[in-house]
Amino acid sequence: MGSLPRRLELFYDVLSPYSWLGFEILCRYKNIWNVNLQLRPSLIAGIMRDSGNQPPAMLPRKGKYLLNDITRLAKQMQVPLQVPKDFFAVILHKGSLSAMRFLTAVNLEQPEMLEKVSRELWMRVWSRDEDITEPQSILAAAQKAGMSTEQARGLLEKISTPQVKNQLKETTDAACKYGAFGLPITVVELDGQTHMLFGCDRMELLAHMLGEKWLGPVPPAPSARL
């Protein structure tokens, strides 16, 4: 018998383009590596406050570099990421609280839909330059992911409940306890030690730590790996 899958936790926020890149890579590898991928919707604003960090866009040189960096990485990783026209409004003013509460509700009640709904929210804000803050925007993403209107509306009604609010806070606090100062972070326990890796560009290192093969950010189809 083979060894049991190692649990990987990916803490992410759809406001973070780097989170999208890391998310897609781990989703591609979840059936290649011997892992159990757990998606953890978190609030990047809470992590920034807790750690005393600031968004890179707050510093002009970092902001300029970030725009070029995510564009280059998106091409390499084959993720259809496009920088929104009003980048600073998206990052600094609109936020993602309602979207992340909605994903928290999805994770609580329909976890099998979490990957698809998360991806559709990223597609809205980071590919098509569309809103993710209004209820109708969130509903549209959920429906595009395959959720019925009734299901999506039912979950949207729960984003202000104590259960959902507390769960998002608990997940965000857990990321902070792991040492997060931004997102994404990937957490894995190996040989009794917990390791936190920051960013979307540590996946080759993660493969090395797991003793798994790194096949690049876009691994070939199973038939091509034979």
N, C-alpha and C positions, 0 to 999 in steps of 0.2 A: 504493500500500500504506500502511496505517496504521502508526503508531508501535508499537513493541513495548510490551507491558504493563510498567508499573513494578512492582517487587516491593515489597509491603508485608509487614512482619513484625509479627505481634501476639504479644507475650509476655504470658502470662496464667497465673493459678492459679485453680482452681475454688473456693478458699477466699475469693476476692475477689469480692464482689457487683458492684463497679464493672467488674471484668474481664468478667463476664457481659454487662453492658450494652454495653460496647464491642465484644465478640465478636459479639453479635447484629446490631449496626449494620453492622459490616464484612462479615458474612456476607450481609446484605441488599444491600450495595453491590458485592460482588465481581464480579457479572455486569452491573453498570450502569456502573461506572467501568472504565477501561482499566488494570486492575491484576491482579497475580498475588498472591493472599493466601496467606502462609505462616504457619501456626499454630505457635507455639513454647511448648509446655508448660514452665513454669518454677516455681521454688519461692519463694514470696513471703517465707518465713521467712529464706531465705538472703540475699535482697536486703535485707531489713530489717537483718540482722546486718552485712552488708558496708557499708551506707550509714550505719549508726548511727541509723536511723529507728526509730520505735515505731508500733505500730498506733494509729489514732485512738481506738479504744475505751479505750486506757490513760488518756486524759484525759477526765474526765467531760463537760465541755462539748462536746468534739469528738465523743465517743461519742453524746451526745444528738442533736447535729446530724446525724451520719452516719445514724442510724436514720430521721430525717425525710427526709433528702436522698435516700437510695436508694429510699424509698417513693414520693416525688414523681417521681423520674427514671424509675422502673419504669412508672408510669402513663403518663408522656409517651412513653416509648419502647416501650410495649406489650410488656413482658416480664413474665411471671407470677411476679414475685419477691415472696416473703413473708419477713419477718424471722423467723428461728427463735426459739422461745420462750426457750431458754437461749443467747442471742446470744453472751455472753462465753465460755461453754464451747466453742462452735463456733470462735470466732475465736482465743481465747488458749490453749486447752488441747488440743483434739482434733487440730488441724492437718490437713495434706493430703498428707503425704509419700507414703503408699502410693498414694493416688489419682493424684498427679502422676507417680509412677514408672510406674504402669499406663498413663497416657496417653503417657508417653515410649515405653513398649514398643509401644503401638498405633501411634505415629508411625513407629517403626522398621520395623515389620513389616506393618501394615495402615493406611497413612496415609489411605486413602480413608474410613476409619471414624472418624478423629480428631474431626471436627466433631460427628458424632452422639453419640459416647461422651462427649465433653466436655460437650455440652448436657445429656445425661441425668444426669451427675454434678451439674451445677448445679441441675437440676430436683429432685434428691433433697434436697440440703442447703438450697437457697435458695428452693424453692417448696413442698416437701412436708415440710420439717423432718425429714428422714431421715438416717441415718448414711451417711458415705462413707469410714469408716476401716477397717471390717471387711472381710475377703475376700468374704463373701457379699453385702455391700452393693455392692462394686465389680462383682462378677459380675452382680448384678441390673441395674445400670446398663448394662453392656455388652450384656446380653441384650435389654434394652428398646430399645437402639439398633439391634438387628438382628444382633448377633453370635451365632454359635452357642455353645452351652455349651462344646463342645470347644475352640473357638477362644479363648474368654474364659479358660478354665482354663489353656490353654497359655501365654497372655500373662501371666496372673497368676503363674505359676510362675517367670517371668523377671524379676520386679521386684527381686529381690535379686541379680541377676547384675551383675558389674562393668560390662558393656556398658551396661546400663540406668542404673545408678547414675552412671557417668561421663558419659553423655549428658545426663542431667538437670542434673548439675553444670556441664557445659560450656555448656548453654543458659542456665542461671542466671548463670553468670559472664559470658556474652556480654551479657546484659541489664545487668549491673553496669557493664561496660565502656562501654556506651552512655550510662551516667549514671543508670540507674534507681535510685529510692529507694522505690519501691512499684510496684504493678501496677494496671491494665494499662499497657504502653507500646506505642506503634506506631512503627516505625522505617521510614524511607524514604530512599532516596538520590536526590537531584535535582541535576543540574548538577555532579556530582562532590562534592557535600557530603552528609553523613549528618545527618538530622534525627530527633530523638527527641521524641515528643509523649507526655505523661503524661496518663492519665485517659480517661474515656469521653466527655467533653464537649469534645473538641478535633476532632471529626470535621468540623465546618463549616470550621475552619481547615485541616484536612487537604485537604478538597476544593479550597479556594482555592489551596493550595500545588501541588496536582496539576493545576490548571486544569480541574477537573471540576465538574459541577453538584451543588449540595447541594439535595436534595429533601426535607429533614427527616429525623428519625430513623426514620420509617416511610414509605419511598418508595412512591408509587402503583404499581399493577400496570402492566406494559408497555403494555397497551391504553389505560390512562388517561393515559399520558404522550404519546400521539400527538397 
